[in-house]
Amino acid sequence: MNWKRLISFGRNKENEFKMDQSGISQEVLTIVKGNTNGRLLPFYKKDMYTEKSAEVAGICVEVKPEEADQLVLTLREELEPVNYLAFICDSDREKIGIIPGSEQFDILKLQQTNGDNYDISNERVISKLKEWNRSYPFIIIGADYDWVEANFEVFPEGDDLKEFVKKIYKFCPDIVEQGSGSINGLIEEMRETRKLYLWWD
């Protein structure tokens, strides 16, 4: 499926955009600026299924890809008391989005994460990840319309991991067929990274 990029960071609007137009509180901006010197930009959300104009949904900050994981975790902890969420919001890991929200699955709803080419809706993605999260809690650290990444807080071991990987493959075939190449390959990847990663081509 030939998807165009559906989340825009408004490059043609940056010069006229002021942070006070984002609706983000000064407290949140202070937390973000206290943790990174990256350039702050508006974070735009476009509805995949309508012709509505893109809307400002929060802010994003430019980061070095190698620093993205740790910065997200730091920001998540500091932003939680003021009901904001931070997450990697592009596949190059060069931007972190900051949006209002108190529940991590709000990220998937905003990003409209789906496997539409497998008839897997955003609602199904959220429902399935909530189900898995009850068994093996994780922290969602990144998402866009066709992928989601999470760090396990409780990692499945032994036979539980093997059974879980089979469920992942059934729900997201591309992660094996265009990624690890085999169930055993995915098991080894997950043991090494301690991450849950789903991606639909």
Contacts in CASP RR format, 6 or more apart in sequence:
PFRMAT RR
TARGET T0000
AUTHOR 0000-0000-0000
METHOD contacts of the structure
MODEL  1
MNWKRLISFGRNKENEFKMDQSGISQEVLTIVKGNTNGRLLPFYKKDMYT
EKSAEVAGICVEVKPEEADQLVLTLREELEPVNYLAFICDSDREKIGIIP
GSEQFDILKLQQTNGDNYDISNERVISKLKEWNRSYPFIIIGADYDWVEA
NFEVFPEGDDLKEFVKKIYKFCPDIVEQGSGSINGLIEEMRETRKLYLWW
D
1 116 0 8 1.000
1 117 0 8 1.000
1 201 0 8 1.000
3 145 0 8 1.000
3 146 0 8 1.000
6 46 0 8 1.000
6 48 0 8 1.000
6 112 0 8 1.000
6 145 0 8 1.000
7 44 0 8 1.000
7 45 0 8 1.000
7 46 0 8 1.000
7 89 0 8 1.000
7 90 0 8 1.000
7 111 0 8 1.000
7 144 0 8 1.000
7 145 0 8 1.000
8 44 0 8 1.000
8 46 0 8 1.000
8 54 0 8 1.000
9 41 0 8 1.000
9 42 0 8 1.000
9 43 0 8 1.000
9 44 0 8 1.000
9 60 0 8 1.000
9 95 0 8 1.000
10 17 0 8 1.000
10 41 0 8 1.000
10 42 0 8 1.000
10 44 0 8 1.000
10 54 0 8 1.000
13 42 0 8 1.000
14 41 0 8 1.000
14 42 0 8 1.000
17 41 0 8 1.000
17 42 0 8 1.000
19 29 0 8 1.000
19 40 0 8 1.000
19 59 0 8 1.000
21 42 0 8 1.000
21 56 0 8 1.000
22 42 0 8 1.000
22 43 0 8 1.000
22 56 0 8 1.000
22 58 0 8 1.000
22 59 0 8 1.000
23 56 0 8 1.000
23 58 0 8 1.000
24 58 0 8 1.000
24 59 0 8 1.000
24 98 0 8 1.000
25 82 0 8 1.000
27 82 0 8 1.000
28 79 0 8 1.000
28 82 0 8 1.000
28 84 0 8 1.000
28 98 0 8 1.000
29 40 0 8 1.000
29 59 0 8 1.000
31 75 0 8 1.000
31 78 0 8 1.000
31 79 0 8 1.000
31 82 0 8 1.000
32 40 0 8 1.000
32 59 0 8 1.000
32 61 0 8 1.000
32 75 0 8 1.000
32 98 0 8 1.000
33 40 0 8 1.000
35 71 0 8 1.000
35 74 0 8 1.000
35 75 0 8 1.000
35 78 0 8 1.000
36 61 0 8 1.000
36 63 0 8 1.000
36 71 0 8 1.000
38 61 0 8 1.000
38 62 0 8 1.000
38 63 0 8 1.000
39 61 0 8 1.000
39 62 0 8 1.000
40 59 0 8 1.000
40 60 0 8 1.000
40 61 0 8 1.000
41 59 0 8 1.000
41 60 0 8 1.000
41 61 0 8 1.000
41 62 0 8 1.000
41 95 0 8 1.000
42 56 0 8 1.000
42 58 0 8 1.000
42 59 0 8 1.000
42 60 0 8 1.000
43 56 0 8 1.000
43 57 0 8 1.000
43 58 0 8 1.000
43 59 0 8 1.000
43 60 0 8 1.000
43 89 0 8 1.000
43 97 0 8 1.000
43 98 0 8 1.000
43 99 0 8 1.000
44 54 0 8 1.000
44 55 0 8 1.000
44 56 0 8 1.000
44 57 0 8 1.000
45 54 0 8 1.000
45 55 0 8 1.000
45 56 0 8 1.000
45 57 0 8 1.000
45 110 0 8 1.000
45 111 0 8 1.000
46 52 0 8 1.000
46 53 0 8 1.000
46 54 0 8 1.000
46 55 0 8 1.000
47 112 0 8 1.000
48 112 0 8 1.000
48 114 0 8 1.000
48 145 0 8 1.000
49 112 0 8 1.000
57 99 0 8 1.000
57 110 0 8 1.000
58 97 0 8 1.000
58 98 0 8 1.000
58 99 0 8 1.000
58 100 0 8 1.000
59 97 0 8 1.000
59 98 0 8 1.000
60 89 0 8 1.000
60 95 0 8 1.000
60 96 0 8 1.000
60 97 0 8 1.000
60 98 0 8 1.000
61 95 0 8 1.000
61 96 0 8 1.000
61 97 0 8 1.000
61 98 0 8 1.000
62 94 0 8 1.000
62 95 0 8 1.000
63 71 0 8 1.000
63 93 0 8 1.000
63 94 0 8 1.000
63 95 0 8 1.000
63 96 0 8 1.000
64 94 0 8 1.000
65 92 0 8 1.000
65 93 0 8 1.000
65 94 0 8 1.000
68 88 0 8 1.000
68 93 0 8 1.000
68 94 0 8 1.000
68 96 0 8 1.000
69 88 0 8 1.000
69 141 0 8 1.000
69 151 0 8 1.000
71 86 0 8 1.000
71 96 0 8 1.000
72 86 0 8 1.000
72 87 0 8 1.000
72 88 0 8 1.000
72 96 0 8 1.000
72 141 0 8 1.000
72 142 0 8 1.000
73 139 0 8 1.000
73 141 0 8 1.000
73 151 0 8 1.000
75 86 0 8 1.000
75 96 0 8 1.000
75 98 0 8 1.000
76 85 0 8 1.000
76 86 0 8 1.000
76 139 0 8 1.000
76 141 0 8 1.000
79 85 0 8 1.000
79 86 0 8 1.000
79 98 0 8 1.000
80 102 0 8 1.000
83 100 0 8 1.000
83 101 0 8 1.000
83 102 0 8 1.000
84 98 0 8 1.000
84 99 0 8 1.000
84 100 0 8 1.000
84 101 0 8 1.000
85 98 0 8 1.000
85 99 0 8 1.000
85 100 0 8 1.000
85 101 0 8 1.000
85 102 0 8 1.000
85 104 0 8 1.000
85 106 0 8 1.000
85 107 0 8 1.000
86 96 0 8 1.000
86 97 0 8 1.000
86 98 0 8 1.000
87 96 0 8 1.000
87 97 0 8 1.000
87 107 0 8 1.000
87 140 0 8 1.000
87 141 0 8 1.000
87 142 0 8 1.000
87 143 0 8 1.000
88 95 0 8 1.000
88 96 0 8 1.000
88 97 0 8 1.000
88 141 0 8 1.000
88 142 0 8 1.000
88 143 0 8 1.000
88 149 0 8 1.000
89 95 0 8 1.000
89 96 0 8 1.000
89 97 0 8 1.000
89 111 0 8 1.000
89 142 0 8 1.000
89 143 0 8 1.000
89 144 0 8 1.000
90 144 0 8 1.000
91 144 0 8 1.000
91 147 0 8 1.000
99 106 0 8 1.000
99 107 0 8 1.000
99 110 0 8 1.000
104 139 0 8 1.000
104 140 0 8 1.000
105 126 0 8 1.000
105 129 0 8 1.000
105 130 0 8 1.000
105 140 0 8 1.000
107 140 0 8 1.000
107 142 0 8 1.000
107 143 0 8 1.000
108 122 0 8 1.000
108 125 0 8 1.000
108 126 0 8 1.000
108 129 0 8 1.000
108 140 0 8 1.000
108 143 0 8 1.000
108 148 0 8 1.000
109 122 0 8 1.000
109 126 0 8 1.000
111 143 0 8 1.000
111 144 0 8 1.000
111 145 0 8 1.000
112 122 0 8 1.000
112 145 0 8 1.000
113 122 0 8 1.000
113 125 0 8 1.000
113 126 0 8 1.000
113 143 0 8 1.000
113 144 0 8 1.000
113 145 0 8 1.000
113 146 0 8 1.000
113 147 0 8 1.000
113 148 0 8 1.000
114 120 0 8 1.000
114 121 0 8 1.000
114 122 0 8 1.000
114 124 0 8 1.000
114 125 0 8 1.000
114 145 0 8 1.000
114 146 0 8 1.000
114 200 0 8 1.000
115 121 0 8 1.000
115 125 0 8 1.000
115 146 0 8 1.000
115 172 0 8 1.000
115 200 0 8 1.000
116 200 0 8 1.000
117 200 0 8 1.000
117 201 0 8 1.000
118 172 0 8 1.000
118 173 0 8 1.000
118 200 0 8 1.000
120 171 0 8 1.000
120 200 0 8 1.000
125 148 0 8 1.000
125 198 0 8 1.000
128 171 0 8 1.000
129 140 0 8 1.000
129 148 0 8 1.000
129 150 0 8 1.000
132 138 0 8 1.000
132 164 0 8 1.000
132 167 0 8 1.000
132 196 0 8 1.000
135 156 0 8 1.000
135 164 0 8 1.000
136 152 0 8 1.000
136 154 0 8 1.000
136 155 0 8 1.000
136 156 0 8 1.000
136 164 0 8 1.000
137 152 0 8 1.000
137 153 0 8 1.000
137 154 0 8 1.000
138 150 0 8 1.000
138 151 0 8 1.000
138 152 0 8 1.000
138 153 0 8 1.000
138 154 0 8 1.000
138 196 0 8 1.000
139 150 0 8 1.000
139 151 0 8 1.000
139 153 0 8 1.000
140 148 0 8 1.000
140 149 0 8 1.000
140 150 0 8 1.000
141 149 0 8 1.000
141 150 0 8 1.000
141 151 0 8 1.000
142 148 0 8 1.000
142 149 0 8 1.000
142 150 0 8 1.000
143 149 0 8 1.000
146 199 0 8 1.000
146 200 0 8 1.000
146 201 0 8 1.000
147 197 0 8 1.000
147 198 0 8 1.000
147 199 0 8 1.000
147 200 0 8 1.000
148 196 0 8 1.000
148 197 0 8 1.000
148 198 0 8 1.000
149 195 0 8 1.000
149 196 0 8 1.000
149 197 0 8 1.000
150 195 0 8 1.000
150 196 0 8 1.000
150 197 0 8 1.000
151 194 0 8 1.000
151 195 0 8 1.000
151 196 0 8 1.000
152 194 0 8 1.000
152 195 0 8 1.000
152 196 0 8 1.000
155 161 0 8 1.000
155 190 0 8 1.000
155 194 0 8 1.000
156 164 0 8 1.000
161 187 0 8 1.000
161 190 0 8 1.000
161 191 0 8 1.000
162 183 0 8 1.000
162 187 0 8 1.000
165 183 0 8 1.000
165 186 0 8 1.000
165 187 0 8 1.000
165 190 0 8 1.000
166 183 0 8 1.000
168 175 0 8 1.000
168 186 0 8 1.000
168 196 0 8 1.000
168 198 0 8 1.000
169 175 0 8 1.000
169 176 0 8 1.000
169 183 0 8 1.000
169 186 0 8 1.000
171 198 0 8 1.000
172 198 0 8 1.000
172 199 0 8 1.000
172 200 0 8 1.000
174 199 0 8 1.000
174 200 0 8 1.000
174 201 0 8 1.000
175 186 0 8 1.000
175 197 0 8 1.000
175 198 0 8 1.000
175 199 0 8 1.000
176 182 0 8 1.000
176 183 0 8 1.000
176 185 0 8 1.000
176 186 0 8 1.000
178 199 0 8 1.000
178 201 0 8 1.000
180 186 0 8 1.000
180 188 0 8 1.000
180 189 0 8 1.000
190 196 0 8 1.000
END
